[in-house]
Amino acid sequence: LGIQNSWRLSANYRLPLAYPDFGLAGITYFKRISANLFYDHAYVSDGKSSGILQSTGIELLFSNTYLNFIEIPLGIRLGYRLPNDLYGEKGLFVRLVLGQF
């Protein structure tokens, strides 16, 4: 599919859940746990067909420092792809989020 025209609208709401402030044997140190609620709405067109794509969900995000040296954010994204006009895909998806804060 060669996309010729598209636009996207996205809404996010990030909120802190906890500041655990603890470590595990010098391997990792947990600084913050937060959540991100999201909704994405996009219009895509390839000149012959067009459609609306939508998804919504939540991310659980952990801000960690590893080996007391490097900070590597880690999280999990649980989302739901809403029925759409173009691809016919819908349903639940789970993804690992690494380094995106």
C-alpha positions as CSV (number, residue, x, y, z in Angstrom):
1,L,0.0,0.0,0.0
2,G,1.6,3.3,-1.1
3,I,0.1,6.0,1.1
4,Q,-0.4,9.3,-0.7
5,N,-2.3,11.2,1.9
6,S,-2.6,10.9,5.6
7,W,-3.3,12.8,8.8
8,R,-3.3,11.7,12.5
9,L,-4.8,12.9,15.7
10,S,-3.4,11.5,19.0
11,A,-4.3,12.1,22.6
12,N,-2.2,11.0,25.6
13,Y,-2.7,11.4,29.3
14,R,0.3,10.4,31.4
15,L,0.0,10.1,35.2
16,P,2.4,9.0,37.9
17,L,1.4,5.9,39.9
18,A,4.2,5.4,42.4
19,Y,7.7,6.4,43.3
20,P,8.9,3.1,44.8
21,D,12.5,4.2,45.4
22,F,14.1,0.8,45.8
23,G,16.7,-1.4,44.2
24,L,17.5,-5.0,43.7
25,A,21.1,-6.0,44.6
26,G,22.7,-3.2,42.6
27,I,21.3,-4.6,39.4
28,T,18.3,-2.3,39.0
29,Y,16.9,0.7,40.8
30,F,13.2,1.6,40.4
31,K,12.6,5.3,40.4
32,R,9.1,5.8,39.0
33,I,6.1,3.9,37.8
34,S,3.6,5.7,35.6
35,A,0.7,5.1,33.2
36,N,-0.1,6.6,29.9
37,L,-3.6,6.4,28.4
38,F,-3.7,6.9,24.7
39,Y,-6.1,7.2,21.7
40,D,-5.0,7.4,18.1
41,H,-7.1,8.3,15.1
42,A,-5.7,8.4,11.6
43,Y,-6.9,8.9,8.0
44,V,-4.9,7.2,5.2
45,S,-5.4,7.2,1.4
46,D,-3.5,5.6,-1.5
47,G,-5.5,7.4,-4.2
48,K,-7.7,4.3,-4.9
49,S,-9.0,3.6,-1.4
50,S,-9.1,5.4,1.9
51,G,-10.0,4.6,5.5
52,I,-9.9,5.5,9.1
53,L,-7.5,3.7,11.6
54,Q,-8.1,3.9,15.3
55,S,-6.6,2.4,18.5
56,T,-6.8,3.0,22.2
57,G,-5.1,1.6,25.3
58,I,-2.8,2.0,28.3
59,E,0.9,1.8,28.9
60,L,2.5,0.8,32.2
61,L,6.0,2.5,32.3
62,F,8.9,1.8,34.6
63,S,11.8,4.3,34.9
64,N,14.8,2.2,36.0
65,T,18.5,2.6,36.4
66,Y,20.5,-0.5,35.7
67,L,23.9,-1.3,37.3
68,N,23.8,2.1,39.0
69,F,24.9,3.5,35.6
70,I,22.5,3.6,32.7
71,E,18.8,4.6,32.7
72,I,16.7,2.4,30.4
73,P,13.0,3.0,30.5
74,L,10.9,-0.1,30.2
75,G,7.2,-0.7,29.9
76,I,4.3,-2.7,28.5
77,R,1.6,-1.4,26.1
78,L,-1.9,-3.0,26.1
79,G,-4.0,-1.6,23.3
80,Y,-7.1,-2.3,21.3
81,R,-7.2,-1.7,17.5
82,L,-10.8,-0.6,16.7
83,P,-12.6,-1.9,13.6
84,N,-11.5,0.1,10.6
85,D,-12.4,0.7,7.0
86,L,-9.1,-0.1,5.3
87,Y,-7.4,-3.2,6.7
88,G,-10.1,-5.0,8.5
89,E,-7.8,-5.7,11.4
90,K,-9.1,-5.3,15.0
91,G,-8.5,-6.7,18.4
92,L,-6.2,-6.7,21.4
93,F,-2.4,-6.2,21.1
94,V,0.4,-6.3,23.6
95,R,3.9,-4.7,23.0
96,L,7.0,-4.2,25.0
97,V,8.1,-0.6,25.2
98,L,11.9,0.0,25.5
99,G,13.5,3.4,25.9
100,Q,10.5,5.7,25.0
101,F,9.8,8.3,27.7
